[in-house]
Amino acid sequence: MSKKEKNEDLREWSEDLIQFTKDAFLDQDFGFTPEKTVRLKRNDGSYGYIELWDALNSRYNVHNDKRGNVYEYNNVSEMIKDGWVLD
């Protein structure tokens, strides 16, 4: 697959969605208990989740449903830059 074809598959997230995701993680305003998981979507069309307990402790490990990988991020901005937002 060429780089151009790959880029055509990517979604452009709106500034509102990106800001909503940042605010939710940074303010820890999810409305559920720490034992829950938060569903995420990625701009390549895949889905994943993050353990809310980890997020509350500023550890951003995203478990990718599609590939079975776990991605580790140092902060919310890195996670979003890599294409992850709240579903």
Beta strands, then each sheet from edge to edge (+ up, - down):
strand 1: 37-42
strand 2: 47-51
strand 3: 60-64
strand 4: 70-73
strand 5: 84-86
sheet 1: 4+ 3- 2+ 1- 5+
end
